[in-house]
Amino acid sequence: MNERVLIKDLHDHVAQEVTVCGWVDVRRDHGKLVFLDLRDRSGIVQAVALPNHAEAVAVAQTVRSEYVVEVRAQVNKRPERMVKPEQHNGDIELELLAITVLNVAQELPFDKDTDLNIDTNFDYRPLTLRRTRERAIFIVQAEIIRAYREFLHIEDFTEFQAPKIVGDDAEGGAEVFRFDYFNGRMASLATSPQLYKQIMAGVYERVFATGTMFRAERHATSRHLNEIAMLDLEMAFINDHHDLLRLMERMMRYLNTYLAEHAATEFTTMSAVLPLVPEGTFPTMKLREAQELIKKETGKDKTREPDLEPEDERFLCDYAHEHLGSDYVFVTHFPSSKRPFYTLDDPEDEGFSRSFDLLFRGVEILSGSQRVHDYATLVEKIKGKGLDPEKFSYYLQAFKYGIPPHGGIGMGLERLTQKMLGLENVKEAALFPRDMNRIDTLLAKDS
């Protein structure tokens, strides 16, 4: 193979002969001319086989979508009347001199340019991921993770890898995947790195983790998955939960700027717009304040509910966008009785916790709180949830031997990606979605 030139670099080789490798995205026959849209990891370019290169025309007439090819071609500027400024590489094209087929492809089982229903999309996932739309989704997702890491490195956080096999669920809940472990013991798939984040906050002060978590909830909705990618962090020596709110505001601003620079093409492909971010602090209201607003504006009395319903989250986000100039809104102070044992009560607001959700475009994308850092208080909170502190003895060591005031958040990567790009279903933001009806293929055809 000759030295390869990536499609994104073709503008550096105008009027030169190059070797390009990739896939045939589309073939179009126009009389004696054959047009190929060629795709590699960096982009797409139009190529044309002209009659004066008979061998190239002959091969071009045999290929179809997804053939893997190596082409030798000259990079030409398009005539001014043929320039398509709205297209990637719309001002150049390749004049094909020779085509080598590296691998053939069968005919696709679906029309590449049509709108696919969600089951067809996932049934043929190894193929649908090659489509422009899906490629754009997961480029954006990759850039989100990269921006998350870069921002936290700037903020002096240390990354760690949290275990995925655990003995007891971090939330103390029952909706976990349990399996047989060695020597007749049972283990679970982790639902969160929560306990390990807190332990690590006693080591490095500021830590974060990215990784897969598992939820055994029997949901079949557009909002839920059973295998999720989580972006988690924990920060020590905080004054209260407001330190976390300010950190999240800086993170979301950084993410906006980063995506504008690194994923503008993909946002255009998806007809998506970057979030509306206020210059000052994000709109913030306590749960009861949010419920009073809902009652005032809609007439629906939710003031005694312990949490927000999906319709409440949608209303608050619409209200914040229209009236407060923000696609983000914090809701704080959820009832202590409805939050995990490690959540700190607010001594100035009896019955409520120093916890918060960040709502974004109609859905909660992250939850966080200041944590309990006092050993005796934590033991009592564990008991208060009907749990056995002995089962948490490993975790409790960090508190028995001194841990600073701290707090953190957990954010769902798929939900964030979904809402950034305006996808209808969170499963579209998962490369290979797992839910109660599917592990690659449908578990039951009547699901």
GUBAFI-982565 format. One record per atom (N, C-alpha, C, CB): x, y, z; residue in one letter. Coordinates in pm, whole numbers, plus 50000, padded with zeros to 5 digits. Atoms other than C-alpha are relative to their C-alpha. Glycine has a CB too. Layout:
REM GUBAFI-982565
XYZA;...
***
This chain:
REM GUBAFI-982565
500844988150000M;500005000050000M;500885012550000M;499045000050122M;499284987450003N;501295034649906N;499665008350123N;499685007849872N;500274991649884E;501485061850168E;498625006249988E;501085011050015E;501424996450004R;497895069650254R;499815014550041R;499194990650091R;500414986549963V;496345104350267V;498574999350051V;500135009949878V;501354999549946L;493315110050489L;499165010249925L;500025003350149L;500904991350074I;490295126450331I;500025014250056I;498574994550004I;499994986549941K;490455155650577K;501225008149956K;499974999050152K;498764993150038D;493945164050444D;500115002249849D;501194992150047D;499904999250146L;493115164050071L;500245014249950L;498744994449938L;499794986350045H;493095202050050H;501495003649994H;499275009750092H;498554997650003D;496845200550112D;500664993749877D;500664994650127D;499415007550112H;497295179749795H;499295003249868H;499934984950027H;500674996350126V;495335198449525V;501014999649885V;499365014150011V;499195001750121A;496695190449176A;501084989450018A;500645013349960A;499045010749977Q;498655161349323Q;499314986549994Q;500715001950136Q;500515013749999E;498275123749295E;500124994550142E;500794990949898E;500045005049862V;497285106649622V;499454985750000V;499155009250091V;500635012949973T;496325072749763T;499045001950118T;501064988950031T;501034998849897V;493085071949963V;499404986250024V;498905010349959V;500615012949962C;491685041850150C;498735002650080C;500994991350081C;501234998449924G;488185037650285G;498904991349946G;499565014450001G;501185007350043W;484675026150213W;499295007849889W;499054997450119W;500924993550095V;482375033149920V;498725003150076V;499724990849875V;501224996249930D;479575052750081D;498804998949907D;500125014450057D;501075000250100V;477445057149768V;500634999249862V;499075012650012V;499604999850141R;477845049149399R;498865005649916R;500414985749950R;501004994150090R;476065069649131R;500514998949857R;499715014850038R;499625001450141D;476175061448758D;499315011049918D;499624985949946D;500544989650086H;475735090248512H;500604998049861H;500305014450056H;499505002850134G;476135077748156G;501354993150007G;500115013049919G;498665005950001K;479825071048099K;500815003450125K;500755004549878K;499324996149877L;480745086448435L;499494991950118L;499815015050028L;500395006849876V;480735068048767V;500515008550116V;500584985350006V;499644992149882F;480695088349089F;499984991150124F;499025012150018F;499925007149873L;481765073649421L;500175010250113L;501174989650001L;499714992749878D;481425090049760D;500844990750088D;498685004750074D;499075008249922L;484415076749954L;500045005250144L;501425000249938L;500054996549858R;484485076250335R;501164993650074R;498674995550063R;499055005849905D;487285071850585D;499715005950137D;501495002649957D;500284995649863R;487595079750953R;499935015150014R;501054994750093R;499894985549987S;488165116550881S;498965007749921S;501355004449956S;500984992650077G;485415125150633G;499584992849873G;500535013549966G;500545005350126I;483785120250292I;500435009249887I;498454998650005I;499664992150118V;484825131349943V;499394993249877V;501555001749986V;500515005550126Q;483335127249597Q;501174996749909Q;499055010049932Q;499015004250099A;485385108149341A;499274996649871A;500844987850050A;500635002750129V;484695104048970V;500964991949913V;499595013249930V;499275007850099A;485815077848719A;499615004849861A;499724984650017A;500254994050131L;486165093948377L;500314989949889L;500865012749982L;499805009750109P;486055075748038P;501454998349957P;499205004249881P;498625001350044N;489735082847973N;500824991050093N;500645013749990N;499355009849911H;490595059548263H;499114987550003H;500225005950147H;500955011150023A;488805028548135A;500054989550111A;500294993449866A;499895010449896E;490155004348399E;499345004750129E;501474996550026E;500644994649880A;489045027048682A;498494999949986A;500505014250028A;501445000450024V;485585029948524V;499464985850014V;499675005649860V;500445013949996A;485334992248486A;499874995050144A;500964991149922A;500075004449860V;486114986148854V;498915007750073V;501375002050071V;501004991749932A;483935015148970A;498594994949974A;500125014649955A;501345005050034Q;480944999548791Q;499644987250075Q;499914997549850Q;500265012649929T;481294967949003T;499825001750151T;501144990349975T;500044998349854V;481464982849351V;498645005150044V;501115009750048V;501224994349942R;478604992149582R;500305004450142R;498824989849996R;499824994949864S;478065006449928S;500704989950089S;498665003850061S;499235007349898E;480524994050193E;501114991349943E;499074991550080E;498765005950052Y;483074979449954Y;501175007650061Y;500065000549843Y;498794993949946V;486494985950105V;501005001249886V;500604991750120V;499184997750119V;488805001649847V;501245008250033V;499185006949893V;498854990950006E;492185017449789E;499965006349862E;501384992650028E;500044993350129V;492165043749516V;501255008549982V;498735008649986V;498974990550040R;494895062249333R;499295010749918R;501184993149917R;500804989550061A;493575096049228A;500745013350002A;498645001350071A;499504986349997Q;494345132049146Q;498965008850068Q;500325005249856Q;500884990749929V;492905159049373V;499805012249912V;500595003950139V;500324988650087N;491125185349161N;499075009850070N;499374995149870N;500964989949960K;489455218149245K;498764998649912K;500605014349991K;501205000250082R;485835217549132R;499845013349927R;498754997050088R;500344987450067P;484745243048872P;499075008150091P;499324997449861P;500744991449908E;483155272849048E;498514996950001E;500225014649964E;501445002750006R;479675264148924R;499634986550062R;499545000449857R;500265013249943M;480035228949070M;500314999450150M;500824989449927M;499674999849858V;481165239549419V;498724999050083V;500795012950037V;501135001549908K;478805228749698K;500505003650141K;499414985249996K;499414995349874P;479785249850001P;499384993750123P;499885014750009P;500665006149884E;477275232450227E;500504985850027E;498504999949979E;499525013749986Q;478995198750174Q;501444999750048Q;499874992549868Q;498615002349961H;482145185850340H;500814997149874H;500104988250102H;499175001450121N;484885188350073N;499215003249873N;500574985949991N;500834996750116G;482325204249842G;500705008049893G;498815007550044G;499264992150099D;485015224049662D;501094992049929D;500625012150067D;499015008450068I;487225194749557I;499364986649965I;501264997950090I;500405013850027E;486855160149405E;501234992349953E;498864999449894E;498925008750044L;489055130549322L;499734995149860L;500174988150096L;500075006250132E;489715120348963E;500684986450012E;500695009049889E;499515013549973L;490085082648991L;500914995249886L;498834990350019L;499055005550096L;493145067848818L;500054984950008L;501395005950022L;500005014549982A;492985032748964A;499254996750129A;501464994250004A;500755004449882I;490795013649212I;500394985650031I;498465001249978I;499745013649953T;491834983049413T;498964996450104T;501454998650058T;501005004449902V;489054964249594V;500724991750108V;498864991649931V;499365007049889L;490354953749937L;499064989850063L;500465010050106L;500995009649950N;487124936450041N;498645003649943N;499964999750155N;501334997950057V;483674931849892V;498975000650111V;499654988849898V;501094999049904A;480364938350067A;498724995249935A;499845014550053A;501315003950048Q;476984922350032Q;499085012249997Q;499404988850087Q;500964989050005E;473964944149958E;499435002350139E;498864997149898E;500514996849868L;472814962350270L;498554995550015L;500125015150026L;501375004749978P;469594948650426P;499005011350023P;499964990550117P;500904988649983F;468134983850450F;500495011149909F;499955004850150F;499634988450080D;468115015950250D;500795009550088D;498755007149940D;499084992349914K;471045035950385K;499485014050030K;501355000949934K;500424986149985D;469365069750340D;498615001550061D;500035006749867D;501364999049947T;465945061250484T;500015001450151T;499184987849959T;500164999949856D;464685067550836D;499664985950047D;498895010250043D;500205013649952L;464945034751023L;499235000250131L;501344992750019L;500625001249868N;462665023851305N;501054994950099N;498764990549997N;498975002249899I;464485018351632I;500454985450006I;499495004450137I;499615014149995D;464414980251618D;500894996249882D;498764991050002D;499135002550115T;465854979051265T;501375006150024T;499375005749870T;498744993349969N;468515003751377N;500884991150087N;499755013450069N;499215008049907F;469604980651660F;500224985749952F;499324999850135F;499815013650053D;469084947351480D;501214999449908D;498734995349925D;498874999350094Y;471684958351224Y;501075009950049Y;499515004049859Y;499134989849941R;473814979051462R;501425000149942R;500074997950149R;498654999250059P;477214968451319P;500035007649868P;500544986049978P;500084992850128L;476014983850991L;499475014250017L;499124992449902L;500594986649986T;473855013151105T;500965009850066T;498714999250080T;499024991149940L;476745026851310L;500905006749896L;500864992450100L;499204994050106R;478455034250977R;499305011849933R;500344989749896R;500754989150062R;475725058650877R;500485013550053R;498484998350025R;499554986749961T;476505095850887T;499385004450131T;499675010249890T;500704995749878R;473905101851159R;500614993650123R;498514996749991R;499485006949882E;475175075351397E;501475003550025E;499854984849984E;498604996049982R;478805084451334R;500075013650069R;500735000749863R;500024986849936A;477965120351431A;499654999050148A;499015009149929A;500415001549860I;476225109551752I;501184995950086I;498874989550012I;498985005749912F;479185089951880F;501335007549992F;500214985549966F;498904990449996I;481785115351772I;499735010250109I;500205007049863I;500384990449894V;479895140251991V;500194993750137V;498545004749981V;499865006649869Q;479785114852274Q;501474998550039Q;499334986249997Q;498585001149971A;483515108752247A;500595013450041A;500754994549879A;499514986749966E;484145146252258E;499505004450137E;499575010249894E;500504997049866I;481945149452568I;500914993750105I;498544994950017I;499135006749903I;484085123852750I;501375006850004I;500164985049964I;498694993550005R;487265140752631R;499975013550073R;500445001949854R;500134987149933A;486035174952748A;499874998350151A;498805007849945A;500175003049857Y;484975160253083Y;501354997250065Y;499044987850020Y;498685003249945R;488445145953139R;500905012550003R;500684988949916R;499114988350007E;490235177453025E;499625010350106E;499945006349861E;500444990249901F;488125200053247F;500424995750141F;498485001849993F;499685004449864L;488665178753557L;501514999650023L;499394986350027L;498554999049984H;492395176653493H;500405014550029H;500734994849873H;499744985949973I;492425214653482I;499665003450145I;499195009049904I;500454997549863E;490565214253815E;500754991350103E;498504997450011E;499125007849912D;493245190853962D;499344987550057D;500485008750113D;500595012849963F;491155159153976F;500894988649948F;498564998749944F;499275012150039T;492725124353956T;499004989349956T;500884994850118T;500895010650048E;491075097053750E;500364986750064E;500074998949847E;499785013549951F;490615062253894F;498974990749936F;499904999450156F;500885010050058Q;489005030153776Q;499254992950112Q;500804989849914Q;500815006049894A;486145018453997A;499654985649965A;498705008250023A;500345014050027P;485364981254035P;498564998649950P;500204991750125P;501345002850053K;482374966853851K;499364988050069K;500074997549849K;500535011249920I;481994936154076I;500045004350145I;500844986749978I;500094995349862V;480784945154423V;499244989850085V;499315013850007V;500705009049908G;479464927754731G;498615004850032G;500784998450127G;501304994149969D;476614951354820D;499805012549918D;499885003050150D;500334988550082D;474834977954621D;500295012950075D;498534999649957D;499634987349937A;476055013554688A;498805007450056A;500725008949900A;501184992949954E;472505026354729E;499224991950104E;499105003349881E;500745008449907G;471394997454947G;498704994949942G;499725007450125G;501245004050064G;468694988954692G;500024985549956G;499735008849881G;500145014050039A;467434955954557A;500124997949850A;498674994750048A;500065001350145E;467404963354183E;501414999449942E;499215011749938E;498645002250049V;470874949554109V;500064986349934V;501045001150117V;499765013050063F;472154921253893F;500924991950091F;500645001849856F;499235008749911R;473344893554123R;500434987549922R;499174996250127R;499525012050069F;475404863654014F;500854991850096F;500795003749873F;499195009049919D;477234833754155D;501475003849987D;499784985249959D;498584997249999Y;480784841854258Y;500714987250046Y;500345012150093Y;499235011849960F;483534818254379F;499614995350141F;501495003049994F;500165005849867N;483254795054678N;498605001750056N;501005006150095N;501394999649956G;479464796254688G;499515013750042G;499814990750111G;500404986549961R;479344833954740R;499265007049886R;501235008350042R;500724991950098M;477104859354565M;500705013549985M;498525002050042M;499484986750026A;478264891554405A;498995007549913A;501404999449930A;500904991650080S;476604920354218S;500815008249901S;499165009250092S;499434990150091L;477294942353920L;499755013950057L;499404998749856L;500084986949935A;477964977854039A;498945008849935A;501355006949995A;500964990050048T;475155003254009T;500595014050004T;498724999550083T;499374986949982S;477495031954101S;501384997950059S;499135009350091S;498705000649933P;481115038354201P;499985007850133P;501095005549908P;500154990549891Q;479755058254498Q;500924997450118Q;498594999950046Q;499225002849880L;481415040854790L;501495001349973L;499684985950053L;498584999350035Y;484745038854609Y;500445014349973Y;500294991249877Y;499684985850017K;484605075554509K;500305006550134K;498845007349930K;499824993849870Q;484255085054871Q;501304995350067Q;498804997050090Q;498725005149949I;487115062454975I;501165007449935I;500124984749975I;498914993650073M;489285078154704M;500115014950029M;499814997849851M;499934986049959A;488355113254816A;500865001550125A;498595005650026A;499115000249885G;490225103855133G;501444997249964G;499534989850098G;498645002750049V;493275096154920V;500535011949920V;500034987249913V;499544989650092Y;493505122554644Y;499205013050009Y;499954994849860Y;500894988549983E;490825147554758E;499025001949885E;500825012550017E;500854997750117R;489505152654404R;500194988549902R;500335013849932R;499895011850086V;488745121854196V;498814999349905V;500084987150085V;501105002650091F;486665111753898F;500184986549934F;499905011149893F;499995013250066A;485735079953716A;499055000549882A;499594988750100A;500915002650111T;484205070453383T;499894985049987T;500495006649865T;500115014550012G;482815036053329G;498564995349995G;500714993250114G;501305006250017T;479945012153285T;499414996050134T;500104987949909T;500745004149881M;477325006753555M;498724992949956M;499675012350090M;501095009050035F;474344983553569F;498805002250093F;500464985350006F;501224998049923R;470744988753682R;498984989349960R;499425014349978R;500945011050028A;468334959353710A;498555004750015A;500284988050093A;501354994749993E;465244981253682E;499224995549877E;500015015550011E;500835005250110R;462394967853471R;499275011649931R;498974989550053R;500564988750074H;461894999553268H;500054996949851H;500785013150032H;500015000750146A;460874999352903A;499555013649948A;499054988449947A;500344986350036T;460925036752840T;501095005949912T;499805008650127T;499014992950082S;462755061852622S;501055006750085S;499325010349911S;499094993149908R;464625074152935R;500984990650069R;499205007250103R;499255009249916H;466175042353074H;500764989449920H;499074993250097H;499195011150049L;468885016652999L;500394991550121L;501265005149922L;499555008749891N;470094986953204N;501524999450011N;499444986149982N;498544998349995E;473754992353115E;500275014349957E;500754989449907E;499814985750025I;474855028553134I;501455003950018I;499105008250092I;498674994149980A;478025048853103A;499845011950093A;500665004349863A;500134989649899M;478525071353404M;501265008750006M;499734993850137M;498944990549974L;480615102453459L;499855004250146L;499955012449902L;500104998049856D;481305104353832D;501185008150051D;499914986750074D;498894993049934L;483355127254055L;499685001750148L;500275013749934L;500134997349856E;483945133854424E;501085010350037E;500144986750086E;499104989049968M;485555164654579M;500005002350151M;499585012949924M;499864998249855A;486875168954935A;500285014750035A;501134991150054A;499794986649945F;487235199955154F;499065010249936F;501455004349980F;501014990550046I;484005216055036I;499345006550121I;498934992949910I;500764993249894N;482025241055241N;498594994350010N;499945015149973N;501325006150007D;478655227655130D;499724996649854D;498895009350059D;500355004550135H;476785216254818H;500155011149897H;498594994749998H;499864989150096H;477095250854662H;501344999549927H;499855013550071H;498715001650068D;480755243354585D;499864990649880D;501074994650097D;500245009350110L;479525214654369L;499185006549889L;499274987450051L;500794993050101L;476945236454194L;500905008949914L;498905008450066L;499104991250076R;479655261254098R;500924991849908R;500855008750097R;499155008650083L;481885232953972L;499244995349878L;500504987950081L;500805004750112M;479045219553755M;499745011249899M;498684994350049M;500184988850093E;478415254053610E;501255002149915E;499675012950077E;498764998450076R;482065257253512R;500164988549900R;501235000550095R;499865011550089M;481995222153365M;499105001449877M;499664987050075M;500934999150113M;478925228453149M;500395011349906M;498575002050051M;499504989450088R;480355261153021R;501194995149918R;500395012450082R;498835005450069Y;483615243752936Y;499544990449890Y;500944992750100Y;500505009850097L;481685215952759L;499395007249880L;498954990850064L;500594992450110N;479715241252553N;501065005549906N;499155011450055N;498924994150080T;482865258952438T;500764989249924T;500965008050089T;499245010950061Y;484635226152368Y;499244994149880Y;500294989050104Y;500775006050108L;481805211552158L;499845009749883L;498624995750051L;500084990150108A;481465243951962A;501254999749913A;499805014150057A;498735000250073E;485125240551865E;500264986649933E;501145003350092E;499585013350046H;485455202951819H;498904991649936H;500574992650114H;501085008450053A;482005190251713A;498965008149924A;499324992550113A;500954991550072A;480425218351510A;499414992849880A;500695012849955A;500485007350118T;480175196451199T;498934989950038T;501154992949928T;500955010349957E;478385169051390E;498685006250049E;500634991450113E;501244993249959F;475905193451547F;499215004449878F;500325012150090F;500694996350124T;475135206151196T;499364987849936T;500985006749902T;500545012450056T;474685170451072T;498714995950069T;501024988750011T;501155004249921M;472205163851353M;498935010950011M;500454995950138M;500914988449987S;470445197751312S;499765003350147S;498644997149929S;500064997549856A;471205202551681A;500625013550032A;500704988850079A;499454987249956V;471965234651868V;500624998350137V;498915011150002V;499355000449870L;474295240052159L;499095006050106L;501345007549996L;500894995449893P;472675246552497P;500085015150023P;500344992950129P;500064986249953L;471595280752618L;500575000350141L;498545005549995L;499304999649871V;473975288652905V;500025014450050V;501464994249987V;499994986249949P;473495319653126P;501405004550036P;499095001250122P;498704994649965E;476405342553197E;500284998550149E;500105014649960E;499835001249855G;475855341553574G;499744985850047G;499075009550072G;500305013249945T;474865312853800T;498764994149932T;499805000750153T;501165006750058F;472405287053671F;498775002150090F;500284984849981F;501214999449918P;468765290253785P;500004988750103P;498724999249912P;499965009749891T;468515272554121T;498795002150090T;501325001350080T;501154999249909M;465475264554334M;499914987350081M;498695002449922M;500245011749917K;464675241654620K;498794992349945K;499775003950148K;501095008350050L;462295212854548L;498645006350029L;500074986150061L;501314994349964R;459435229354735R;499755013049923R;499925002650152R;500154987850081E;460075262254551E;499624996449856E;501305008450001E;500335004550136A;459995243854220A;498564995249992A;500964988749955A;501385005149999Q;456735226954315Q;498995011350016Q;499814989850112Q;500884988349989E;455195260254417E;499905007149865E;500525009850109E;500024993950133L;456185274154077L;499114992049906L;501425000949942L;500845008650083I;454585244353905I;498535002250032I;500374985150020I;501394997849958K;451395249654108K;499495013449949K;499894999550153K;500404986750043K;451325286854027K;499775000749849K;501045010250040K;500044998650146E;451955282653654E;499064990149932E;501384998349945E;500805010550066T;450025250553581T;498724996450074T;500834987649984T;501175003849921G;447505246953862G;500084986050059G;498785001049917G;499855013749947K;448835212153945K;500765000650133K;500754990849898K;499414999549866D;449565207754316D;500884987850023D;498895000950109D;499045010749975K;452715186954359K;500795002750129K;500974998749882K;499214994949889T;453815203954681T;500254989850110T;499315011950058T;499755010349898R;453635172354891R;500754987949945R;498684995450061R;499295011250062E;455445149754646E;501485000150042E;499875000649847E;498605000549957P;458925137454749P;501015001749887P;500264987050069P;499094999250114D;460365140654399D;499265006549884D;500544986049959D;500584994650122L;459775155054055L;499604988849907L;500995009549930L;500425009350104E;457835136253793E;500555004649865E;498464998849995E;499474995950132P;458955136053427P;499355012649944P;499814988849901P;500654988050053E;456335161953336E;500445012650075E;498474998650009E;499504988649923D;457625184353617D;501385004449949D;500084996450150D;498674996950053E;461185182153484E;499905007249866E;500844987349985E;500184993450130R;459975191453137R;499515014450018R;499004992049912R;500524986549977F;458005221153269F;501105009450051F;498844999550101F;498974991449942L;460895234653475L;501055003949897L;500664993050119L;499014996950104C;463295232153181C;499435009849898C;500464987149929C;500634990650094D;460845249352946D;499925014050063D;498594995049959D;500124987149930Y;460295276653206Y;501365006950008Y;499424997950143Y;498664994349988A;464035281653262A;500495005249865A;500984989650055A;499574995650134H;464665283952886H;499305012949961H;499714989049895H;500794988650046E;461875308852824E;500165012350088E;498544996249994E;500054988749907H;462045330453136H;501325003150068H;498974997550104H;498784998249924L;465505325653286L;501264999149915L;500074989750109L;498864999850092G;467725323252977G;500984988750020G;500735012850014G;499115011349972S;469085288553056S;499344986949961S;500404999850148S;500465013750024D;468755252852932D;500294991050120D;500674994249876D;499675007549879Y;470055241853274Y;499275006150119Y;501534999950024Y;500614995149876V;468245244353609V;500304990050112V;498465002149983V;499755008349882F;469285231053950F;498764999450087F;501215005350080F;501015001749895V;466725216954191V;500714993750119V;498794991049950V;499265004449881T;468065212554545T;499034996050111T;500945011250049T;500725002849875H;466935200254889H;498844990249981H;499475013050058H;500975010850003F;465165167654825F;499854994150140F;500434989149899F;500205005549865P;463675150255130P;501084989950036P;498624993350010P;498975009349954S;466305131855335S;499534985649992S;500425003450143S;500555013749998S;463995101655351S;500084993349864S;498575000250047S;500005005550135K;464205097554972K;501385000049936K;499055007949913K;498654999950054R;467965101354931R;500844989250068R;500655013850018R;499195010949944P;470695075154993P;500615003850135P;501124996349903P;499534998049863F;472225070655337F;501205009450011F;500374986750060F;498804991849993Y;475415089255249Y;499735014849975Y;501014995049900Y;500354986150028T;473535121755170T;499865007850131T;498695000849918T;499994991949878L;474005149355429L;498695007750014L;501195009850000L;501174991749970D;470945164855593D;500435014650011D;499324995350131D;499734985749984D;470735202755583D;499545004250139D;499295008449890D;500394996349864P;470795214455948P;499125012350005P;501235002350084P;500804987950004E;469085246655840E;498654997849932E;500765011049930E;501245002950071D;466225229255658D;499574985850038D;500185001449843D;500285013049940E;464855200855870E;499194991149905E;499235001950132E;500665009850084G;463835169855681G;500484999849857G;498555002550000G;499514999150137F;465665180155366F;501524998949998F;499555013349936F;498585003250012S;469125172155236S;500725010149912S;500184985949942S;499174991650086R;471985190755077R;500294992349871R;501335004150071R;499945007750125S;471275172554753S;499455008449887S;499234986650012S;500474992450116F;470505184154402F;499964991249876F;500895012249975F;500035005350136D;469585173954050D;500285011549905D;498634993049967D;499874990350108L;470645192153735L;499094995549887L;501485001549952L;500925002950109L;467825193053481L;500485006949874L;498565004650036L;499514994950128F;468635198053115F;499074995449890F;501454995349973F;500885002750114R;466185200252826R;498984989150031R;500834996049879R;501145008449967G;463435182053009G;500294987550079G;499354996149879G;499695012449928V;465285155053200V;501145002650098V;500384988749901V;498894999449904E;467575150453500E;501204993049939E;499614993650137E;498795006150057I;471105144653371I;501044996550106I;500615009449899I;499075003849894L;472945143353703L;499355002450136L;501325007949988L;500384998149860S;472375140054076S;501275001450083S;499124988150051S;498844998349914G;474715150654352G;499595004350138G;500965010049940G;500274995549863S;475015160354715S;501315002050074S;499104989950074S;498965000949899Q;477255168855000Q;499774987050074Q;499985012350098Q;500125013049935R;478005135955175R;500195001250151R;501024990149941R;499695001349858V;478015125855539V;501474996350014V;499074989450069V;498595003649982H;481635125855653H;500314995850144H;500895011849962H;499805004049861D;481185119256026D;499654985250016D;499155008750097D;500165014549990Y;481585082356111Y;498724996250075Y;501214993950070Y;501145003949918A;478965079956388A;498685003549930A;500075006950137A;501224996050071T;476385099356186T;499724990749884T;500125014449949T;500175008950115L;476975077355882L;499474986450043L;501324998449925L;500495012949949V;476475045556085V;498515000950033V;500814995750125V;501414998249966E;473165059056216E;499145001549875E;499825012150091E;500754998550125K;472085068755865K;499824986649930K;500705010049906K;500095013350059I;472845033755740I;498914992050071I;501354992650008I;501025007149922K;470745019056022K;498615005649969K;500295001150151K;501284993650026G;468005044255949G;499364995749869G;500165014650001G;500515005150128K;467675029855598K;499684985150007K;501015002749888K;500275014349984G;467184995055743G;501124991149951G;498754996549929G;498845007550048L;470674984055639L;500914996450116L;500785008249894L;499085005049897D;473344965655837D;501375006549982D;500114984549994D;498694993650014P;476464986755900P;501144990149983P;500285008650120P;498935009950015E;478524954755919E;500274996949854E;499644987150075E;499825002850142K;477934949555549K;500765011349929K;498644997949933K;499294988750057F;479564983455490F;501305002950076F;499115012450001F;498834997949914S;482504978455726S;501245003749919S;500284987450082S;498844996950086Y;485034979555440Y;500015014849965Y;499984991449871Y;500184985950037Y;483715013355323Y;500165009250121Y;498635002149937Y;500004991449881L;483365026955676L;501395002550057L;499134993850107L;498644997449954Q;487085023955740Q;500465014149966Q;500974989849938Q;499574986750044A;487615055955542A;499505010850096A;499505002949858A;500614990149912F;485335074355785F;500464998350145F;498484999049993F;499525002549864K;486525057856105K;501365006250021K;500064984950027K;498654994849987Y;490025070256031Y;500175013549929Y;501004990149943Y;499894986050040G;489235105255910G;499835002649852G;501295005250042G;500224996050139I;487765118555587I;499435014250000I;499034990149927I;500434985949995P;487175155655501P;498545001549957P;500915008649909P;501304996850061P;483825171955422P;500134998849848P;499525014450041P;499875002650144H;483125161455064H;498634998249937H;500874987549976H;501235002150075G;480525157354795G;500334996649857G;499095012250007G;499745003750139G;480095146654438G;498734998449920G;500784987449994G;501135001750093I;477885139154142I;500184987249918I;499885012349905I;499985010550101G;476995111353902G;499145004549883G;499504986450059G;500684995150120M;475995119753544M;499944989049895M;500725012449944M;500185010150103G;474595096953274G;500465005149865G;498554995849992G;499444995550128L;476595099752952L;498974999149888L;501224991849964L;500975001650109E;473825086352728E;498915010650006E;499374986050006E;501034989549989R;471215110352866R;500545013649957R;499475000850143R;499404987350039L;473575139652825L;500145000949849L;501375001950068L;499865000350146T;474335129452466T;498655001449932T;500684987049956T;501354999550056Q;470655124152393Q;499475014349996Q;499044991150081Q;500584986649992K;469665158652510K;500845010449927K;499845004050145K;499164991050078M;472655176152352M;499574999949853M;501484996150013M;500265001650143L;471585162652012L;498524999049966L;500714987849950L;501435000350026G;467805162052053G;499494986649952G;499655010349899G;500455013550038L;467425124252017L;498734996550075L;501104989550029L;501285003449938E;464015109752089E;500164989650111E;499034994849896E;499885011249908N;465255079052277N;501444999050048N;499564986749933N;498655000849945V;468225075352512V;500774988249941V;499944998750152V;499335011850058K;468965041552350K;500775003749873K;498984989049968K;499284995650118E;470025060152035E;501385005550034E;499195010649927E;498724994949955A;472885074452242A;500854989350066A;499795011550096A;499205011349951A;474155039852340A;500484992249879A;499164990850097A;499475007350115L;476465022152097L;499304986749981L;501504997850017L;500635013250004F;475094987752180F;499064999050121F;501084988550001F;500884998549883P;472064993752405P;499564986650060P;498785007949961P;500535011249923R;471074969252675R;498805004950079R;501094993850096R;501164997549916D;467564970452813D;499344986750030D;499015009749932D;500615012549956M;465134944652948M;499574991249882M;498815002850089M;500435007650117N;464254933952591N;501114997049900N;498915007449930N;498985001450104R;467594934652411R;501394998850059R;499945011749905R;498555000649988I;471204922852436I;500494997449858I;500484988850103I;499725000050144D;472314930852078D;498754996749921D;501134990149966D;501245003550068T;469324911551943T;498864999650101T;500144986349927T;501165000949911L;465814911052084L;500004986650071L;498695002149921L;500015012349922L;465524885652363L;498754991849972L;500085003250149L;501235006950041A;461994877252252A;499395008049887A;498994998550120A;500494992850119K;460514885851915K;498715007650025K;499814990349887K;501234992949970D;457254896752077D;500195010750105D;498954990250046D;499754989749899S;458994921052315S;499505013649952S;501515000750034S;
***
